[in-house]
Amino acid sequence: IAIKPETGEVVAPFDGVVKMVFPTKHAIGLESKDGIELLIHFGLETVKLEGQGFDILVKENENIVLGQPLMKVDLDYIKEHADSTITPIVVTNLNGRAMEVLQHGEVKQGDKVILVK
C-alpha cells in the first residue's frame, strides 16, 4: 500500500521490533510479534536527501509498541526537496499468506489498513 501523509510523524503499526534503519533515515524495517516484516519508505526519491529532514527516534533491535513514534519528518522540507511524500508500506515476507486491504481513501493514524492472514 501507499499513503500520502498529512503529518511528519511515523508511528509503529504494531508491537514488534525495529529490524533495520536505513543510513539515510528515509526508510525503516519492522517485524511484528507475529513475524510480519514491514518496510516503511517515507516519500519517493528521498534517499537522495541523505538523511536531511528525517529524525529517527528508535534504534535497530529496539522493541516497539503500537502507536510508538518511530520517526519525525520535516514534511515541508520533503515536499520541497523530494519527488513526493507518498510513502510506500510494503510487507516483505508474505510467503504464501494472503493480504487484505481493509480501507481505501482517507485513513487516520491508528486505523487498520491491511490484514495479513
C-alpha positions as CSV (number, residue, x, y, z in Angstrom):
1,I,0.0,0.0,0.0
2,A,1.0,3.7,-0.1
3,I,-0.2,6.6,1.9
4,K,0.2,10.4,1.4
5,P,1.0,11.6,5.0
6,E,-0.5,14.8,6.3
7,T,1.9,15.0,9.3
8,G,5.5,14.3,9.7
9,E,5.1,11.6,12.4
10,V,5.6,7.9,11.7
11,V,4.3,5.6,14.4
12,A,4.6,1.8,15.0
13,P,1.7,0.0,13.3
14,F,2.1,-3.0,15.7
15,D,4.0,-4.4,18.6
16,G,7.3,-5.8,17.4
17,V,11.0,-4.9,16.8
18,V,13.0,-2.5,14.6
19,K,14.9,-4.7,12.3
20,M,16.6,-2.0,10.2
21,V,17.1,1.7,9.9
22,F,18.5,2.9,6.6
23,P,21.6,5.1,7.0
24,T,19.8,7.8,5.0
25,K,17.0,7.7,7.6
26,H,14.2,7.6,4.9
27,A,13.2,4.0,5.5
28,I,12.7,1.7,8.4
29,G,12.2,-2.1,8.6
30,L,10.0,-3.6,11.3
31,E,8.9,-7.1,12.3
32,S,5.7,-7.8,14.2
33,K,5.4,-10.2,17.1
34,D,3.6,-12.5,14.6
35,G,6.7,-12.4,12.2
36,I,5.3,-10.0,9.6
37,E,8.1,-7.9,8.1
38,L,7.2,-4.4,7.0
39,L,9.2,-1.7,5.2
40,I,8.1,1.9,5.6
41,H,9.8,4.0,2.9
42,F,9.0,7.7,3.5
43,G,8.5,9.6,0.3
44,L,9.7,9.0,-3.2
45,E,13.3,9.6,-4.2
46,T,14.1,10.6,-0.5
47,V,17.3,8.5,-0.4
48,K,19.0,11.4,-2.2
49,L,18.3,13.7,0.7
50,E,21.0,11.8,2.7
51,G,19.0,12.0,6.0
52,Q,18.1,15.6,5.8
53,G,14.6,16.2,7.0
54,F,14.5,13.0,9.0
55,D,14.9,12.3,12.7
56,I,14.8,8.6,13.7
57,L,13.5,8.0,17.2
58,V,14.4,4.3,17.6
59,K,17.4,2.0,17.1
60,E,17.8,-1.3,15.4
61,N,16.8,-4.3,17.6
62,E,14.7,-2.0,19.8
63,N,11.3,-3.4,20.9
64,I,8.4,-1.2,19.8
65,V,4.7,-0.9,20.8
66,L,1.7,0.0,18.7
67,G,1.5,3.8,18.3
68,Q,5.1,4.5,19.4
69,P,6.7,7.3,17.4
70,L,9.4,5.9,15.2
71,M,10.4,8.8,13.0
72,K,9.8,12.6,12.8
73,V,9.9,14.1,9.3
74,D,10.1,17.7,8.3
75,L,7.2,17.4,5.8
76,D,7.8,20.9,4.3
77,Y,11.4,20.0,3.6
78,I,10.4,16.7,2.0
79,K,7.8,18.4,-0.2
80,E,10.4,20.9,-1.4
81,H,13.3,18.6,-1.9
82,A,11.9,15.2,-2.9
83,D,9.7,14.0,-5.7
84,S,6.8,13.2,-3.4
85,T,5.7,12.5,0.1
86,I,3.8,9.4,-1.0
87,T,5.0,6.7,1.4
88,P,5.0,3.0,0.3
89,I,4.4,0.5,3.0
90,V,5.5,-3.0,1.9
91,V,5.0,-6.4,3.5
92,T,8.3,-8.1,2.6
93,N,7.5,-11.7,3.6
94,L,4.0,-12.8,2.7
95,N,5.4,-16.3,1.9
96,G,2.1,-17.6,0.5
97,R,0.0,-15.8,3.1
98,A,-2.9,-13.6,1.9
99,M,-3.0,-9.8,2.4
100,E,-6.3,-8.0,2.6
101,V,-6.6,-4.2,2.2
102,L,-9.2,-3.1,4.8
103,Q,-9.6,0.5,3.9
104,H,-9.1,2.8,0.8
105,G,-9.1,6.5,0.7
106,E,-8.5,8.7,3.7
107,V,-7.4,7.0,6.9
108,K,-6.4,8.2,10.3
109,Q,-3.5,7.3,12.5
110,G,-4.4,4.1,14.3
111,D,-6.8,2.8,11.6
112,K,-6.2,-0.8,10.5
113,V,-5.4,-0.6,6.8
114,I,-4.1,-4.1,5.9
115,L,-4.5,-7.6,7.4
116,V,-2.1,-10.4,6.7
117,K,-3.7,-13.9,7.1
